[in-house]
Amino acid sequence: MWALCLGALIIIGITHWVYRWRNPSCNGKLPPGSMGLPLLGESLQFFSPNTSSDIPPFIRQRMKRYGPIFKTNLVGRPVVVSTDPDLNYFIFQQEGQVFQSWYPDTFTEIFGRQNVGSLHGFMYKYLKNMVLNLFGPESLKKMLSEVEQTVCRTLQQWSYQDSVEFKEGTARMIFDLTAKKLITYDSSKTLENLKDNFDAFIQGLISFPLDVPGTAYHKCLQGRKRAMKMLKNMLHERREMHRKQQTDFFDFVIEELKKEGTILTEAIALDLMFVLLFASFETTSLALTYAMKLLTDHPLVLKQLQEEHEAILERREDPNSGVTWKEYKSMTFTFQFINETVRLANIVPGIFRKTLREITFKVFVFDAGYTIPAGWAVMVCPPAVHLNPAKYQDPLVFNPWRWEGVELNGASKNFMAFGGGMRFCVGTDFTKVQMAVFLHSLVTKYRWRPIKGGNIVRTPGLQFPNGFHVQIMEKDQLRKQEPEYTITN
């Protein structure tokens, strides 16, 4: 009899627990949605690969069922997903008052507990200003020629090869450039390659968080561990050098660490360095690869891009001189092309925040309002905004001309490819400089043929599982070959 009673109590307890999981407590009315399976939530559906260029199926299906705002559970955390531009804007503008930056514990393990995305208030502003010293407009003006030299050298090397995997090639190019500016790193002079450890890290970055040997997530954590060890050793070696002049970001960090009463710690500095290295090359190389694919598929866009950059060359007094800041700022169609590329690429599938206190908001004028409890996560979904037919005509169509006459100096309610609010990406200008300078050299001096790959998978982030292999040829070299690669309508 006692066994039956115990069994009944266990069943009642489990039933109550499952009920509470599916029906979280709230002082008001929670947004509609499903919390999924106990512990797992709807994580499997969220991470499920898809090949759609539209709003991710996970989001699209729930928008259709529940509306623009819904609740779910991801990796054991209750989350409210917002696809509503007005609520998104409110979330970004209320940083530090109602919301604060937050990412799942798995992301914190990956990027470090002291990473810039997990810091708030004065500490975040302090680190942001440090980064702006390196990647702000004034610094980029001085870096412009170095970026161009790196691009020209890389394209020339590629032109000697039968095929180049474009994503990996651009990632290595950008990594080498950024690592040189940050830590004066030269891969040819070290036994262990720092970039290889980042590659291992990236493979499991957006994967199901199961830390078991053999899983992508475990390999990701191991890649981070090795990369952090290398960075720490390099920092210690640099501190022992006692250099008098600041030549890179490491020198700047060391000077900050020496200051009396500094709030900067070695752990924070290393996590910052790790995030800067990762963000600088991974997202930009994905954007450039997607841009290359779009140019290959849209010859009329390529034609106008070529015309803009050929016109820049024709206006130069010295045709052999490099790109000037004035020329860079004149690349109007190039910026339209970049905006349209990142709008469709949706490299960042979700931007996370956490509620600091309970909040009630209205979705529609006559709606009584929904409540998000304190401590819940909120995920802003950029793809749902960028691909909204009410905001963009034919949103799935690649159309750089839609940006004609549109001035974008930051994020807006309907464009958040680089984040929004006070956490608008400080590397945005650096990304645009690299993309614009690369495109300038590419379309004025080279042509290319796609060889294989180029198919896209989202998990939910953008990936090229089979790469994108292309043959790069100098213009003069191309004229000697048959058949000639030409632009056709």
Secondary structure, DSSP 8 states (H G I E B T S, - for coil): -HHHHHHHHHHHHHHHHHHHHHS---SS---SB---BTTTBTHHHHH--B--SSS-HHHHHHHHHH-SEEEEEETTEEEEEE--HHHHHHHHHTBTTTEEE---HHHHHHH-TT-GGG--HHHHHHHHHHHHHHHSHHHHHHHHHHHHHHHHHHHHHHTTSS-EEHHHHHHHHHHHHHHHHHH---GGG-SS-HHHHHHHHHHTTTS----STTSHHHHHHHHHHHHHHHHHHHHHHHHHH--SS--SHHHHHHHHHHSTT----HHHHHHHHHHHHHHHHHHHHHHHHHHHHHHHH-HHHHHHHHHHHHHHHHH-SSTTS---HHHHHT-HHHHHHHHHHHHHH-----EEEEESS-EEE-SSTT---EEE-TT-EEEE-HHHHHT-TTTSSSTTS--GGGGTT---SS-BTTB-TT--GGG--TTHHHHHHHHHHHHHHHHHHEEEEEEEE---EESSSEE-TT-EEEEEEEHHHHHTSSS------
